[in-house]
């Protein structure tokens, strides 16, 4: 089952796998839903990624490209998140946060072990940055 999920995730990630170590990525699917180069900011693009966590699902501790500014909004369920030295926090559907370039996203998990959770992450990133999630080594 793990290999099937891994294959599905890689197939939906045209900008490089977020799964450098697939043992850390659990019960999750990431899908690029929008991409557009910004006409008033040469070299920058807007990318929107739908992150779906099944019950108990989550992603490994990670960073994004140093060019990336991110706005994340919870669409369904509750997401447990910790960025940099800020305290761990649960975000409910309708709540959002931002990540500045260079931030370290230490925790990103579904807070529930029984219900799914979804978030939309909108990136403003250098167009040349194809790998948008970089797991910690």
N, C-alpha and C positions, 0 to 999 in steps of 0.2 A: 504494500500500500504506500509506503514512504517513497519508493522509487516512482510510482505512478504520480503522486503529488508533485514530486520534484520535476518530473517531465512536463507536467501541466504548467507549473510555474515558469520553467525555463521557456516554454513555448509562448507564454504571455509577456515575456520581458525582452522586448526587442533591443533594449539599450544595455545589455549585459546582465548576467545573472547576479541577483542579490544573494545567491546561495553559495558563496565561496566555501562554506562548511555547512552542508545541508542538514547535519545533525542538530544544528542550533535553530533552524527554522521549523516551526511546528504548526501544523494545521492552519495554513494560511495560503491566500492566493493574492497576487498583485497583478493588476491589469492597467496598462496605459490606456486611458480613455480619451485623451486629447493632447495634441501637440501643435504649436504654432510659433513661428519665428516672430519676434516683436519688431514691427516696422520702424518704430521710433527709438529702438535701442539695438543698434547693429551688433550682431554676435550673441544676442540673448534670445532665449526661447521660453515660452510658457508651456509647462507640461503638467497634466493632471493625471494622478494615479489613484485608482480605487484599491484600497487595501481591505481585504475581507479575512477576518479571523474567525475560525470555527470555535466552538466551546474550548476554552483553555489554550487557544492558539496564541502565537506571538512570533516576533522576529528577534534575531540576535541583536545585541548591542552593536550600534553602528554609527557611522558618520555619513554625510553627504558631500558632494564635491564642494571645494572651498568657494565656488562661485554661487552656490545655491542658497536662495532665500525661500523658505517654505511656510505656507499657511495650511494648517491641517484642521479639518472639521469632522466631528463624529456624526455619522449619518444614522447609525443604529447601534443600540447597546451601550456598553461602557468600555472605554479604553483606559488602561493603566499606563501612565507615561512618566518618564523622568528624563529631563534634559539638563545636562551639565550638573551644577551643584544645587539646582532647585530641588525642593522636596518632591518625592513621588506623589502623583495626583491622579485621581480618577476623573475622567471627562465623560459626561453623559451626552446622549444624542442632542445635537444643537449647540454644543459647546466647542470651542476652538482654541488653538494655540499657534504660535509662530516659532520657527527655528531660524536663527541667524546663521550666516555663513560661518562654517567652522565649528558649529555646535556639536556636542556629543550626545546622541540619543541613546541613553543607557538602558531604558526599559520601554518597550512598546508591546503591550499584551492585551488580550481580551480579559477583562476583569471577571467574567463569568465562566464557569465550567459547564453551564447548561444551555446558554443561549449564544447565538452568533453576535458579532460586532463588525461594523464597517466604518471606515473613515475615508475621506477624500483628501489627498495631499496635493496641493498646487505648488509647483516649483517655478521660480524664475531662476534660470540657470544658463550658464554659457552653452550655446548651441553645440559646441564641440565636446562637451561633457556627456558621454554616452552612458556611462555607468553611474546611476544616480543614488544607489545605496551601496555603501562600502562597509561590510561587517568588520568588527574588530578582529584582529588576529589572535 
